[in-house]
Amino acid sequence: MRIPFLPTFLTVIVTTLAAPLGARVAAQTPDSTPPLPVRVDSTPALELDSASTESKAPVKPAEKPAEPKRPLTAEQRAAARRDSILDLRWPVKGPDPLPGAILPAKRIIAFYGNPLSKRMGVLGEYPSDSMLKLLDSEVKAWEEADPETPVQPALHLIAVVAQGAPGRDGKYRLRMADTLIERVAAWAATRGAIVFLDVQVGHSTLQAELPRLASFLVRPNFHLGIDPEFSMKNGGLPGERIGTYDATDVNFASKFLAELVENHKLPPKVLVVHRFTQRGVTNYERIVLRPEVQIVMHMDGFGSPVLKRNTFRQYIKAEPVQFVGWKQFYKAKNDHPRTTIAEILRLHPKVLYIQYQ
């Protein structure tokens, strides 16, 4: 799958999208082997069309009924043994939650994307009213499936978007206007939702991008996401190569948020770190846990349930940080079949952040 870039400039009326983003892909490997990134297609970007955007409401795909239990294969038994060994690494010993902390008391259900693109995620794929109703339905489904864990709805906006072209400053990223962030914040307010600002730095850095977002992140309901896939610190074009973050990058973002929390007397912030490759996050064991920041290592990728569980096991469960997340796609070409809520609830450690794209 390829996801379109936004244009290298914005006008009052946005009419076209620029070069496509790279795919975020779950490992296409059996349980017995480590996952490898896969590139899927090269579909060109589509133009924004205000008429088609208002065309029809989304239809939530029906989840398949559970199949009758079958005897485990040798590979499944081996995977179960590995899981039992990895279970011993959880829960992670970290600071006790401060007053106002979202995790682990609640589960976050987040809609991801950008309103300027119908192909970057559900947040921009449908008219806002239809999108919010679909969010309502997912929240209800999770509440019914796990009544003991309250649900916190969220909108996860890509606020700094990696680009296929260098742009005026050669950083291969485009910063969204404050007015767009305010628009998403207004949508979130209608649902009591929190807002995540996601950062794809391209050839820039977190040190350069996060200070500009501080005026939003000081709000109690704003949180942060960082995406190693589009951090091209080792060179290359976003979407042509898969980027990386180190523990030092995660620690910078965490410290930045912690200082905001301390200086402005805020409730703890949530920091989502996307990951679906081994090199996505290096030196995970050096990531510092702070009481002011709750870190979610998010299994970011697509594929069948078996393949996604393998990615979850290899890169999230086997390298424990603090809390864990899981990506869900609506398009069948990405998740086929989609992992059911019941299957996600059986995962260990408990998944407390679910992102829909």
C-alpha positions as CSV (number, residue, x, y, z in Angstrom):
1,M,0.0,0.0,0.0
2,R,1.2,3.5,-0.7
3,I,-0.3,6.5,1.1
4,P,-0.3,9.9,-0.7
5,F,1.8,12.8,0.5
6,L,0.2,16.2,0.9
7,P,1.3,18.9,-1.5
8,T,4.5,20.9,-0.7
9,F,2.3,24.0,-0.3
10,L,-1.2,24.6,0.9
11,T,-3.7,27.2,-0.3
12,V,-7.1,28.0,1.0
13,I,-8.6,25.4,-1.3
14,V,-6.6,22.2,-1.6
15,T,-7.1,20.5,-4.9
16,T,-4.3,17.9,-5.4
17,L,-2.0,15.7,-3.4
18,A,1.7,15.2,-4.1
19,A,3.8,12.1,-4.3
20,P,2.7,9.0,-2.4
21,L,4.0,8.0,1.0
22,G,5.7,4.7,1.6
23,A,3.7,1.6,2.8
24,R,3.4,0.7,6.4
25,V,3.5,-3.1,6.1
26,A,3.1,-5.9,8.5
27,A,5.6,-8.7,8.1
28,Q,4.6,-11.3,5.5
29,T,6.1,-14.3,7.2
30,P,4.9,-17.3,9.1
31,D,5.0,-17.5,12.9
32,S,8.3,-19.4,12.7
33,T,10.4,-16.7,11.1
34,P,11.0,-13.0,11.8
35,P,8.9,-10.5,9.8
36,L,10.3,-8.6,6.8
37,P,9.0,-5.3,5.4
38,V,7.1,-5.7,2.1
39,R,6.2,-3.1,-0.4
40,V,2.8,-3.7,-2.0
41,D,1.7,-1.3,-4.8
42,S,2.5,2.0,-6.4
43,T,-1.0,3.4,-6.9
44,P,-0.7,7.1,-7.8
45,A,-2.1,9.7,-5.5
46,L,-5.7,10.8,-6.0
47,E,-7.0,14.4,-6.3
48,L,-9.2,15.7,-3.5
49,D,-12.8,15.9,-4.6
50,S,-15.2,17.7,-2.3
51,A,-18.2,16.3,-4.1
52,S,-17.0,12.7,-3.7
53,T,-15.9,13.3,-0.1
54,E,-19.6,13.9,0.8
55,S,-20.9,11.0,-1.2
56,K,-21.8,8.2,1.1
57,A,-21.3,7.2,4.7
58,P,-18.9,4.4,5.5
59,V,-20.1,0.9,6.1
60,K,-18.5,-0.8,8.9
61,P,-17.2,-4.2,7.7
62,A,-18.8,-7.1,9.6
63,E,-16.5,-9.2,11.6
64,K,-16.4,-12.9,10.7
65,P,-17.9,-15.2,13.3
66,A,-15.4,-17.3,15.2
67,E,-14.5,-20.6,13.4
68,P,-14.7,-23.9,15.2
69,K,-11.5,-24.7,17.1
70,R,-9.0,-26.9,15.3
71,P,-6.0,-28.8,16.6
72,L,-2.9,-26.6,16.8
73,T,-0.2,-27.1,14.1
74,A,3.4,-27.6,15.0
75,E,4.1,-24.0,14.1
76,Q,1.3,-22.8,16.3
77,R,2.5,-24.9,19.2
78,A,6.0,-23.4,18.8
79,A,4.5,-19.9,18.7
80,A,2.6,-20.7,21.9
81,R,5.8,-21.8,23.6
82,R,7.6,-18.6,22.6
83,D,4.7,-16.6,23.8
84,S,4.8,-18.3,27.2
85,I,8.5,-17.4,27.6
86,L,7.9,-13.8,26.5
87,D,5.0,-13.5,29.0
88,L,7.6,-13.6,31.8
89,R,8.8,-10.1,30.6
90,W,5.5,-8.5,31.4
91,P,4.3,-6.4,33.0
92,V,7.1,-3.9,32.8
93,K,8.3,-2.4,36.1
94,G,7.8,1.3,35.7
95,P,6.5,4.4,37.6
96,D,3.1,4.3,39.2
97,P,0.4,6.2,37.2
98,L,0.0,9.8,38.3
99,P,-3.4,11.4,38.9
100,G,-5.1,11.9,35.6
101,A,-3.2,9.2,33.7
102,I,-5.2,7.5,31.0
103,L,-3.3,4.2,31.0
104,P,-3.8,1.5,32.1
105,A,-7.2,2.4,33.5
106,K,-8.6,3.0,30.0
107,R,-8.2,1.7,26.5
108,I,-7.7,4.3,23.7
109,I,-9.6,3.9,20.4
110,A,-8.1,6.3,17.9
111,F,-9.0,7.2,14.3
112,Y,-5.9,8.1,12.3
113,G,-5.2,10.2,9.2
114,N,-5.4,13.7,7.8
115,P,-8.5,15.6,6.7
116,L,-6.6,16.8,3.6
117,S,-6.3,13.2,2.2
118,K,-8.8,10.4,1.8
119,R,-6.0,7.8,1.5
120,M,-4.0,8.5,4.6
121,G,-6.5,7.1,7.0
122,V,-10.1,7.1,8.2
123,L,-9.8,10.5,9.7
124,G,-9.9,12.1,6.2
125,E,-11.6,9.4,4.2
126,Y,-15.1,10.3,5.1
127,P,-17.1,13.4,5.9
128,S,-16.5,14.4,9.5
129,D,-20.1,13.5,10.6
130,S,-19.8,10.0,9.1
131,M,-16.3,9.5,10.5
132,L,-17.4,10.5,14.0
133,K,-20.4,8.1,13.8
134,L,-18.1,5.3,12.8
135,L,-15.8,6.2,15.7
136,D,-18.9,5.9,18.0
137,S,-19.6,2.4,16.7
138,E,-16.1,1.2,17.3
139,V,-16.1,2.7,20.8
140,K,-19.4,0.9,21.5
141,A,-18.0,-2.4,20.1
142,W,-15.0,-2.3,22.4
143,E,-17.1,-1.3,25.4
144,E,-19.4,-4.3,24.8
145,A,-16.5,-6.7,24.2
146,D,-14.6,-5.6,27.4
147,P,-16.9,-3.8,29.8
148,E,-14.3,-3.8,32.5
149,T,-12.0,-1.4,30.5
150,P,-13.5,2.1,29.9
151,V,-12.8,3.4,26.4
152,Q,-11.2,6.8,25.6
153,P,-11.9,7.9,22.0
154,A,-9.2,9.8,20.2
155,L,-8.4,11.5,16.9
156,H,-4.9,10.9,15.7
157,L,-3.8,13.6,13.2
158,I,-0.7,13.5,11.1
159,A,0.4,17.0,11.9
160,V,3.8,16.9,10.2
161,V,3.7,14.9,7.0
162,A,6.7,13.3,5.2
163,Q,7.1,14.4,1.6
164,G,8.5,12.9,-1.6
165,A,10.0,16.2,-2.6
166,P,12.5,18.3,-0.5
167,G,10.4,21.4,-0.2
168,R,11.8,24.9,0.2
169,D,14.0,24.0,3.1
170,G,15.0,20.5,1.9
171,K,13.5,18.7,4.9
172,Y,11.1,16.4,3.0
173,R,8.2,17.2,5.4
174,L,5.2,19.5,5.4
175,R,3.9,21.1,8.6
176,M,0.1,21.3,8.8
177,A,-1.5,24.7,9.5
178,D,-2.7,25.5,13.0
179,T,-6.2,25.9,11.6
180,L,-6.3,22.3,10.5
181,I,-5.2,21.2,14.0
182,E,-8.0,23.3,15.5
183,R,-10.5,21.8,13.1
184,V,-9.6,18.3,14.3
185,A,-9.7,19.5,17.9
186,A,-13.2,20.8,17.4
187,W,-14.3,17.4,16.1
188,A,-12.7,15.7,19.1
189,A,-14.5,18.0,21.5
190,T,-17.9,16.7,20.2
191,R,-17.0,13.2,21.4
192,G,-15.0,13.9,24.5
193,A,-12.0,12.6,22.5
194,I,-8.3,13.3,23.0
195,V,-6.1,14.4,20.2
196,F,-2.8,13.0,19.1
197,L,-0.4,15.0,16.9
198,D,1.7,12.6,14.8
199,V,5.1,13.7,13.5
200,Q,6.8,12.3,10.3
201,V,10.1,14.3,10.3
202,G,11.5,13.3,6.9
203,H,14.9,14.8,6.9
204,S,14.1,17.1,9.9
205,T,14.3,16.1,13.5
206,L,12.1,15.9,16.6
207,Q,14.3,18.6,18.1
208,A,13.2,20.9,15.3
209,E,9.5,19.9,15.0
210,L,8.2,19.4,18.6
211,P,8.7,23.0,19.8
212,R,6.4,24.3,17.2
213,L,3.6,22.0,18.5
214,A,4.1,22.9,22.2
215,S,1.3,25.4,22.1
216,F,-1.1,22.5,21.4
217,L,0.7,19.9,23.6
218,V,0.2,22.1,26.7
219,R,-3.5,21.4,26.4
220,P,-4.5,18.6,28.7
221,N,-6.3,16.6,26.0
222,F,-3.4,16.7,23.5
223,H,-0.8,13.9,23.1
224,L,2.0,12.9,20.8
225,G,2.8,10.3,18.2
226,I,6.2,9.8,16.5
227,D,6.8,7.7,13.4
228,P,10.2,6.1,12.8
229,E,9.2,4.9,9.4
230,F,9.6,8.5,8.0
231,S,12.7,9.5,10.1
232,M,15.3,9.5,7.4
233,K,18.4,10.1,9.6
234,N,20.4,7.6,7.5
235,G,19.5,9.3,4.2
236,G,17.1,8.3,1.5
237,L,13.6,9.4,0.5
238,P,10.6,9.0,2.7
239,G,8.5,6.2,1.2
240,E,11.5,4.7,-0.6
241,R,13.3,3.5,2.5
242,I,12.1,2.7,6.0
243,G,13.5,5.1,8.6
244,T,14.5,4.6,12.2
245,Y,14.6,6.1,15.7
246,D,16.9,5.3,18.5
247,A,16.1,5.3,22.2
248,T,17.8,8.7,22.3
249,D,15.0,10.0,20.0
250,V,12.2,8.5,22.1
251,N,13.9,9.8,25.2
252,F,14.0,13.3,23.7
253,A,10.3,13.2,22.9
254,S,9.5,11.8,26.4
255,K,11.5,14.5,28.2
256,F,10.0,17.2,26.1
257,L,6.5,16.1,27.1
258,A,7.5,15.6,30.7
259,E,8.8,19.1,31.0
260,L,5.5,20.4,29.6
261,V,3.6,18.3,32.2
262,E,5.7,19.6,35.0
263,N,5.9,23.2,34.0
264,H,2.2,23.5,33.3
265,K,0.8,21.2,36.0
266,L,-0.8,18.9,33.4
267,P,-2.0,15.3,33.6
268,P,0.4,12.7,32.2
269,K,0.9,12.7,28.4
270,V,0.7,9.6,26.1
271,L,3.5,9.1,23.7
272,V,2.8,6.6,20.8
273,V,5.8,5.2,19.0
274,H,4.9,3.3,15.7
275,R,6.9,0.2,15.0
276,F,6.8,-2.7,12.5
277,T,10.5,-3.5,11.8
278,Q,13.6,-4.5,13.9
279,R,15.4,-1.3,12.9
280,G,12.3,0.8,13.6
281,V,13.4,1.4,17.2
282,T,17.0,0.7,18.2
283,N,18.3,0.2,21.8
284,Y,14.8,-0.1,23.2
285,E,16.2,-1.2,26.6
286,R,17.6,2.4,27.0
287,I,14.3,4.0,26.8
288,V,13.7,6.0,30.0
289,L,10.3,5.7,31.7
290,R,9.0,8.8,33.3
291,P,5.9,9.2,35.5
292,E,4.8,12.2,33.4
293,V,4.7,10.3,30.1
294,Q,3.1,6.9,29.2
295,I,4.8,5.3,26.3
296,V,2.9,3.0,23.9
297,M,4.9,0.9,21.5
298,H,2.4,0.5,18.7
299,M,2.3,-2.5,16.4
300,D,2.0,-0.6,13.1
301,G,1.4,-2.7,10.1
302,F,-1.1,-4.7,8.0
303,G,-1.7,-8.3,7.0
304,S,-3.5,-11.4,8.2
305,P,-4.1,-12.0,11.9
306,V,-1.3,-14.6,12.0
307,L,1.2,-12.2,10.4
308,K,0.3,-9.3,12.6
309,R,0.5,-11.4,15.7
310,N,4.0,-12.4,14.6
311,T,5.0,-8.7,14.2
312,F,3.5,-8.0,17.6
313,R,5.4,-10.9,19.2
314,Q,8.8,-10.0,17.5
315,Y,9.0,-6.3,17.9
316,I,6.5,-5.3,20.6
317,K,6.2,-8.2,23.1
318,A,9.8,-9.4,22.8
319,E,11.2,-5.9,23.4
320,P,9.1,-4.5,26.3
321,V,9.0,-0.8,27.0
322,Q,5.7,0.1,28.8
323,F,2.3,-0.2,27.1
324,V,1.4,-1.7,23.7
325,G,-0.8,-0.8,20.7
326,W,-2.3,-2.4,17.6
327,K,-3.2,-1.1,14.2
328,Q,-6.5,-2.0,12.4
329,F,-7.2,-1.2,8.7
330,Y,-10.6,-0.9,7.2
331,K,-9.6,-1.7,3.7
332,A,-9.6,-5.5,3.0
333,K,-6.5,-5.2,0.8
334,N,-4.6,-4.3,3.9
335,D,-6.1,-6.5,6.6
336,H,-7.6,-9.6,5.1
337,P,-9.3,-10.8,7.1
338,R,-9.3,-8.1,9.8
339,T,-8.2,-9.2,13.2
340,T,-11.3,-9.4,15.4
341,I,-11.8,-7.6,18.7
342,A,-11.9,-11.0,20.4
343,E,-8.5,-12.0,19.0
344,I,-7.0,-8.7,20.1
345,L,-8.4,-9.1,23.6
346,R,-6.6,-12.5,23.8
347,L,-3.2,-10.9,23.2
348,H,-0.8,-10.5,26.1
349,P,0.3,-8.0,27.2
350,K,-3.1,-6.3,27.2
351,V,-3.5,-3.9,24.2
352,L,-4.5,-0.5,25.4
353,Y,-4.2,1.6,22.3
354,I,-6.1,0.6,19.1
355,Q,-5.5,2.7,16.0
356,Y,-7.9,2.5,13.0
357,Q,-6.7,3.7,9.6
